[in-house]
């Protein structure tokens, strides 16, 4: 796969991934809302829906890792840092590389928000038995 083609395909996958993360965030907020209304039936239903979206995220991650097999080891590490939002693209980088870095950063921030909401949900549902209460 040519380098430009790899960047384009990675950008497409990151756009899809960003949409999936946003959907997980939306459903997670709905779960929190349902629990604040003490609607455990709706919360359980939404938890199932969220799991489906998380499964799609995992599939997306697999596709991205398959694409990364086309890159050399050093380039792979640099691309992964962009994908995870751990670094910004260089000023002289291509449009695709810069966008991937921006999307990676946005995804990282949204995942942090999801974890915080999930912490509240888990604590409300499981109390001291919550995943987050474990040492």
ROGURO-941221 format. One record per residue: residue number from 1; chain; residue in three letters; z, y, x of N, C-alpha, C, O, CB in turn. Coordinates in steps of 0.001 Angstrom, whole numbers, plus 500000, padded with zeros to 6 digits. Glycine has a CB too. Layout:
N
> num,chaine,residu,nw,nv,nu,caw,cav,cau,cw,cv,cu,ow,ov,ou,cbw,cbv,cbu
> NUM,A,ALA,Z,Y,X,Z,Y,X,Z,Y,X,Z,Y,X,Z,Y,X
...
END
This chain:
135
> num,chaine,residu,nw,nv,nu,caw,cav,cau,cw,cv,cu,ow,ov,ou,cbw,cbv,cbu
> 1,A,UNK,500000,498822,500858,500000,500000,500000,500000,501243,500906,500805,501349,501831,501243,499997,499023
> 2,A,UNK,499102,502160,500628,499018,503391,501410,500269,504234,501184,500906,504158,500133,497748,504194,501036
> 3,A,UNK,500609,505037,502187,501843,505821,502119,501868,506749,500905,502881,506814,500209,502014,506636,503391
> 4,A,UNK,500786,507459,500639,500731,508369,499490,500887,507609,498183,501558,508070,497260,499413,509151,499486
> 5,A,UNK,500265,506447,498112,500360,505616,496911,501808,505143,496701,502291,505092,495570,499400,504398,497017
> 6,A,UNK,502487,504801,497788,503890,504388,497719,504748,505518,497164,505572,505292,496277,504403,503962,499110
> 7,A,UNK,504561,506736,497679,505344,507887,497208,505083,508167,495734,506011,508482,494988,505018,509135,498041
> 8,A,UNK,503830,508055,495310,503499,508293,493904,504177,507262,493003,504740,507605,491964,501975,508257,493696
> 9,A,UNK,504117,506002,493412,504725,504945,492598,506247,505083,492578,506874,504857,491544,504327,503555,493133
> 10,A,UNK,506841,505453,493710,508284,505689,493744,508662,506844,492822,509679,506784,492132,508748,505983,495182
> 11,A,UNK,507852,507885,492811,508120,509031,491938,508072,508608,490471,508925,509009,489679,507104,510164,492202
> 12,A,UNK,507083,507804,490111,506997,507310,488727,508248,506510,488365,508830,506693,487296,505730,506436,488537
> 13,A,UNK,508643,505636,489257,509819,504802,488990,511087,505652,488882,511961,505359,488066,509987,503746,490094
> 14,A,UNK,511189,506690,489692,512364,507554,489640,512404,508356,488341,513480,508579,487787,512381,508499,490843
> 15,A,UNK,511252,508787,487854,511207,509476,486559,511706,508543,485452,512504,508938,484603,509763,509967,486245
> 16,A,UNK,511223,507304,485480,511669,506323,484487,513170,506085,484611,513892,506041,483615,510903,504993,484652
> 17,A,UNK,513617,505935,485839,515034,505666,486101,515903,506825,485601,516969,506604,485028,515270,505432,487614
> 18,A,UNK,515448,508037,485818,516189,509217,485362,516329,509197,483839,517397,509499,483306,515483,510517,485822
> 19,A,UNK,515260,508845,483150,515317,508740,481696,516308,507672,481255,517039,507861,480283,513934,508432,481133
> 20,A,UNK,516334,506564,481961,517266,505482,481628,518719,505910,481864,519597,505616,481052,516943,504226,482459
> 21,A,UNK,518962,506591,482959,520320,507065,483253,520764,508053,482184,521912,508019,481740,520387,507722,484657
> 22,A,UNK,519866,508925,481774,520202,509872,480710,520536,509146,479407,521428,509563,478667,519043,510849,480483
> 23,A,UNK,519821,508067,479136,520097,507294,477927,521460,506608,478024,522200,506568,477041,518989,506250,477692
> 24,A,UNK,521796,506072,479186,523119,505465,479380,524193,506531,479178,525220,506263,478554,523241,504822,480801
> 25,A,UNK,523966,507727,479696,524933,508816,479537,525092,509183,478060,526210,509367,477579,524494,510053,480352
> 26,A,UNK,523973,509289,477348,524010,509641,475931,524799,508601,475133,525653,508954,474320,522582,509770,475372
> 27,A,UNK,524512,507329,475367,525203,506264,474633,526684,506236,475017,527541,505987,474169,524545,504886,474916
> 28,A,UNK,526982,506490,476281,528378,506522,476719,529137,507637,476009,530286,507450,475610,528464,506707,478244
> 29,A,UNK,528497,508801,475851,529136,509895,475104,529352,509493,473648,530382,509823,473059,528278,511181,475179
> 30,A,UNK,528393,508785,473067,528543,508326,471689,529707,507341,471562,530434,507360,470569,527242,507673,471200
> 31,A,UNK,529879,506494,472557,531012,505558,472558,532322,506337,472568,533241,506039,471805,530941,504600,473781
> 32,A,UNK,532394,507336,473440,533604,508161,473520,533857,508859,472183,534996,508928,471722,533481,509206,474659
> 33,A,UNK,532806,509369,471569,532949,510019,470260,533436,509039,469199,534309,509368,468397,531616,510636,469823
> 34,A,UNK,532869,507829,469197,533277,506819,468217,534751,506466,468409,535486,506301,467435,532397,505548,468339
> 35,A,UNK,535175,506351,469653,536579,506026,469913,537503,507180,469533,538632,506953,469097,536774,505669,471384
> 36,A,UNK,537032,508407,469695,537872,509545,469301,538046,509581,467779,539033,510119,467277,537255,510878,469802
> 37,A,UNK,537075,509002,467043,537195,508885,465579,537897,507583,465190,538082,507289,464009,535799,508952,464915
> 38,A,UNK,538285,506807,466212,538924,505503,466026,537996,504529,465301,538449,503693,464519,540233,505660,465245
> 39,A,UNK,536693,504646,465570,535679,503768,464972,535307,502690,465998,534313,502806,466714,534403,504588,464526
> 40,A,UNK,536115,501665,466044,535923,500609,467046,534682,499756,466772,534089,499213,467705,537152,499714,467094
> 41,A,UNK,534293,499637,465528,533091,498864,465202,531864,499550,465799,531035,498905,466442,532933,498707,463659
> 42,A,UNK,531756,500845,465584,530630,501600,466152,530689,501551,467678,529657,501407,468334,530647,503075,465656
> 43,A,UNK,531886,501671,468242,532035,501638,469701,531547,500303,470260,530852,500272,471275,533508,501876,470103
> 44,A,UNK,531909,499202,469601,531466,497884,470059,529946,497761,470000,529322,497236,470922,532114,496780,469216
> 45,A,UNK,529358,498248,468911,527907,498217,468768,527245,499035,469884,526270,498602,470497,527489,498754,467381
> 46,A,UNK,527791,500209,470125,527240,501090,471153,527419,500499,472553,526570,500692,473423,527904,502466,471077
> 47,A,UNK,528514,499785,472766,528712,499134,474069,527593,498132,474333,527108,498024,475460,530089,498426,474127
> 48,A,UNK,527184,497403,473304,526065,496476,473445,524766,497192,473764,523986,496750,474608,525901,495663,472183
> 49,A,UNK,524544,498305,473077,523341,499105,473336,523352,499637,474766,522325,499639,475445,523239,500276,472331
> 50,A,UNK,524521,500085,475214,524618,500624,476572,524353,499529,477597,523723,499780,478625,526005,501253,476810
> 51,A,UNK,524826,498323,477324,524585,497225,478261,523092,496948,478402,522610,496664,479499,525317,495957,477800
> 52,A,UNK,522363,497030,477293,520906,496848,477367,520274,497895,478268,519392,497581,479067,520280,496915,475965
> 53,A,UNK,520722,499141,478141,520179,500217,478982,520556,499996,480453,519752,500261,481347,520698,501597,478498
> 54,A,UNK,521754,499519,480695,522176,499230,482071,521328,498104,482650,520968,498142,483827,523679,498852,482120
> 55,A,UNK,521007,497110,481838,520131,496030,482285,518759,496575,482671,518171,496135,483658,519991,494961,481190
> 56,A,UNK,518244,497537,481890,516960,498168,482232,517069,498909,483563,516137,498898,484366,516514,499144,481112
> 57,A,UNK,518203,499546,483787,518424,500235,485062,518380,499257,486229,517800,499557,487273,519770,500974,485047
> 58,A,UNK,518981,498108,486060,518972,497097,487115,517554,496606,487392,517180,496398,488546,519873,495918,486733
> 59,A,UNK,516771,496421,486339,515371,496024,486512,514598,497106,487270,513772,496808,488133,514709,495755,485138
> 60,A,UNK,514879,498358,486934,514231,499487,487601,514575,499492,489084,513715,499728,489933,514651,500819,486949
> 61,A,UNK,515827,499231,489381,516260,499198,490779,515534,498089,491544,515144,498274,492696,517788,498994,490866
> 62,A,UNK,515358,496940,490896,514631,495842,491529,513191,496240,491841,512674,495924,492912,514651,494605,490631
> 63,A,UNK,512543,496936,490902,511167,497384,491121,511096,498336,492312,510180,498259,493131,510612,498069,489856
> 64,A,UNK,512066,499227,492395,512084,500187,493495,512268,499459,494827,511588,499775,495804,513208,501230,493288
> 65,A,UNK,513174,498497,494873,513378,497745,496113,512146,496935,496497,511864,496765,497683,514577,496819,495974
> 66,A,UNK,511411,496435,495510,510167,495734,495809,509159,496698,496426,508456,496346,497373,509585,495087,494534
> 67,A,UNK,509091,497917,495887,508186,498922,496458,508579,499255,497891,507716,499465,498744,508189,500199,495601
> 68,A,UNK,509869,499302,498152,510343,499660,499489,509987,498619,500537,510025,498902,501735,511834,499859,499468
> 69,A,UNK,509642,497422,500094,509215,496389,501030,507929,496807,501746,507616,496289,502818,509010,495051,500296
> 70,A,UNK,507191,497734,501157,505942,498221,501752,506191,499215,502884,505289,499503,503670,505074,498871,500682
> 71,A,UNK,507403,499734,502967,507732,500729,503991,508366,500036,505196,508918,498942,505087,508689,501815,503420
> 72,A,UNK,508271,500701,506345,508927,500194,507542,510432,500364,507433,510907,501121,506586,508400,500904,508790
> 73,A,UNK,511195,499667,508281,512661,499712,508191,513254,501117,508308,514159,501462,507547,513249,498846,509262
> 74,A,UNK,512774,501917,509224,513305,503266,509409,512952,504144,508209,513801,504865,507683,512758,503892,510711
> 75,A,UNK,511698,504075,507787,511263,504852,506629,512028,504408,505375,512367,505230,504524,509735,504699,506416
> 76,A,UNK,512293,503115,505272,513022,502571,504118,514411,503209,504012,514841,503584,502922,513149,501028,504231
> 77,A,UNK,515103,503330,505135,516435,503946,505131,516372,505395,504672,517214,505841,503893,517064,503869,506524
> 78,A,UNK,515373,506132,505155,515211,507531,504771,514887,507646,503286,515425,508516,502600,514110,508196,505608
> 79,A,UNK,514028,506792,502792,513660,506817,501372,514876,506470,500508,515109,507107,499480,512493,505827,501090
> 80,A,UNK,515640,505473,500918,516833,505090,500156,517821,506241,500056,518433,506446,499008,517510,503880,500797
> 81,A,UNK,517981,506994,501142,518889,508147,501108,518399,509176,500094,519207,509793,499399,519008,508792,502511
> 82,A,UNK,517091,509364,500003,516524,510273,498994,516754,509738,497590,517178,510471,496697,515021,510479,499236
> 83,A,UNK,516473,508461,497404,516598,507835,496085,518025,507908,495562,518253,508072,494363,516144,506381,496145
> 84,A,UNK,518980,507784,496474,520396,507797,496082,520973,509203,496001,522145,509380,495668,521208,506980,497058
> 85,A,UNK,520147,510206,496307,520629,511586,496253,521586,511916,497376,522415,512816,497243,521297,511846,494938
> 86,A,UNK,521482,511198,498483,522380,511405,499619,521864,512448,500599,522620,512942,501436,522597,510103,500342
> 87,A,UNK,520586,512785,500502,520025,513812,501373,518851,514481,500683,518253,513927,499760,519588,513212,502723
> 88,A,UNK,518531,515686,501148,517372,516411,500621,516163,516106,501491,516292,515733,502657,517642,517945,500569
> 89,A,UNK,515006,516269,500910,513772,516099,501666,513607,517274,502626,514090,518376,502368,512547,515985,500717
> 90,A,UNK,512929,517022,503716,512649,518079,504692,511736,519129,504064,510988,518836,503132,512000,517491,505977
> 91,A,UNK,511804,520346,504582,510983,521436,504031,509497,521118,504101,508731,521523,503226,511262,522737,504777
> 92,A,UNK,509088,520399,505130,507665,520087,505296,507251,518803,504576,506108,518364,504703,507335,519967,506771
> 93,A,UNK,508163,518205,503832,507888,516949,503119,506875,517181,502001,506641,518308,501564,509195,516352,502540
> 94,A,UNK,506292,516092,501563,505316,516151,500474,506010,516503,499159,507231,516404,499036,504565,514805,500342
> 95,A,UNK,505213,516912,498195,505723,517218,496866,506483,516024,496298,507583,516176,495766,504576,517619,495928
> 96,A,UNK,505891,514836,496413,506504,513624,495865,507864,513357,496506,508830,513024,495820,505579,512417,496072
> 97,A,UNK,507926,513506,497806,509185,513260,498519,510261,514247,498070,511414,513863,497871,508973,513364,500044
> 98,A,UNK,509892,515498,497914,510857,516510,497455,511336,516209,496039,512530,516298,495754,510231,517915,497508
> 99,A,UNK,510407,515854,495154,510777,515541,493769,511671,514307,493701,512623,514273,492922,509521,515323,492915
> 100,A,UNK,511375,513304,494504,512204,512102,494531,513619,512461,494962,514589,511950,494401,511601,511040,495479
> 101,A,UNK,513742,513337,495955,515073,513780,496390,515816,514508,495284,517011,514287,495082,514958,514684,497610
> 102,A,UNK,515112,515377,494566,515740,516117,493454,516178,515169,492341,517292,515271,491827,514765,517174,492888
> 103,A,UNK,515299,514256,491980,515632,513304,490923,516789,512406,491362,517686,512112,490571,514398,512451,490554
> 104,A,UNK,516768,511975,492618,517856,511151,493147,519191,511869,493043,520198,511260,492681,517581,510773,494598
> 105,A,UNK,519206,513149,493357,520430,513954,493252,520878,514065,491799,522066,513929,491505,520209,515359,493846
> 106,A,UNK,519944,514311,490896,520277,514407,489465,520819,513084,488929,521774,513065,488152,519041,514829,488656
> 107,A,UNK,520209,511990,489344,520683,510673,488925,522093,510436,489442,522956,509962,488703,519735,509565,489425
> 108,A,UNK,522333,510766,490710,523666,510580,491299,524718,511356,490514,525787,510827,490210,523673,511026,492774
> 109,A,UNK,524416,512606,490188,525367,513423,489417,525628,512831,488035,526773,512773,487586,524842,514856,489274
> 110,A,UNK,524567,512392,487363,524734,511805,486032,525525,510501,486090,526327,510219,485200,523369,511558,485387
> 111,A,UNK,525302,509708,487134,526066,508471,487276,527550,508776,487471,528404,508051,486962,525532,507640,488457
> 112,A,UNK,527856,509838,488200,529255,510236,488370,529869,510632,487028,531016,510288,486742,529369,511404,489372
> 113,A,UNK,529109,511350,486211,529593,511722,484875,529817,510486,484007,530796,510407,483266,528596,512671,484188
> 114,A,UNK,528910,509530,484106,529035,508294,483334,530307,507552,483736,531034,507056,482875,527796,507391,483540
> 115,A,UNK,530574,507475,485022,531772,506776,485493,533033,507465,484969,533979,506795,484555,531795,506718,487039
> 116,A,UNK,533049,508785,484983,534223,509505,484476,534437,509239,482985,535561,508985,482551,534070,511015,484721
> 117,A,UNK,533360,509298,482207,533464,508991,480777,533879,507541,480557,534693,507241,479684,532130,509268,480069
> 118,A,UNK,533317,506659,481349,533637,505248,481224,535112,504998,481552,535750,504138,480944,532733,504413,482142
> 119,A,UNK,535637,505735,482493,537061,505618,482854,537927,505940,481623,538889,505231,481330,537417,506581,484050
> 120,A,UNK,537575,507004,480920,538314,507402,479715,538191,506322,478639,539180,505939,478014,537791,508761,479176
> 121,A,UNK,536970,505839,478433,536720,504820,477414,537496,503548,477740,538174,502991,476876,535208,504514,477306
> 122,A,UNK,537398,503097,478967,538058,501857,479374,539567,501958,479239,540227,501019,478793,537690,501506,480808
> 123,A,UNK,540109,503106,479629,541551,503306,479517,541979,503312,478059,543029,502774,477707,541968,504615,480198
> 124,A,UNK,541159,503924,477214,541493,503969,475783,541423,502573,475162,542262,502217,474334,540540,504930,475037
> 125,A,UNK,540431,501789,475558,540259,500456,474981,541238,499431,475563,541788,498611,474827,538835,499981,475201
> 126,A,UNK,541454,499475,476871,542221,498408,477519,543589,498849,478022,544402,498008,478406,541438,497856,478662
> 127,A,UNK,543855,500142,478025,545152,500626,478500,545416,500223,479931,544583,500447,480809,546262,500112,477617
> 128,A,UNK,546582,499623,480176,546948,499256,481541,546109,498097,482083,546115,497830,483285,548415,498892,481598
> 129,A,UNK,545383,497407,481186,544510,496324,481611,543091,496814,481935,542198,496015,482217,544455,495257,480532
> 130,A,UNK,542899,498128,481891,541598,498718,482176,541153,498383,483591,541963,498257,484509,541642,500232,481980
> 131,A,UNK,539864,498246,483735,539259,498033,485058,539706,499129,486023,539952,498860,487199,537708,498005,484957
> 132,A,UNK,539810,500344,485537,540160,501486,486372,541642,501562,486699,542031,502306,487600,539738,502748,485699
> 133,A,UNK,542484,500809,485990,543915,500810,486254,544282,499836,487371,545410,499839,487862,544679,500464,484988
> 134,A,UNK,543336,499020,487758,543593,498029,488808,543711,498728,490154,543008,499701,490426,542471,496958,488849
> 135,A,UNK,544630,498206,491013,544793,498819,492345,543624,498554,493266,543625,499005,494412,546053,498314,492996
END
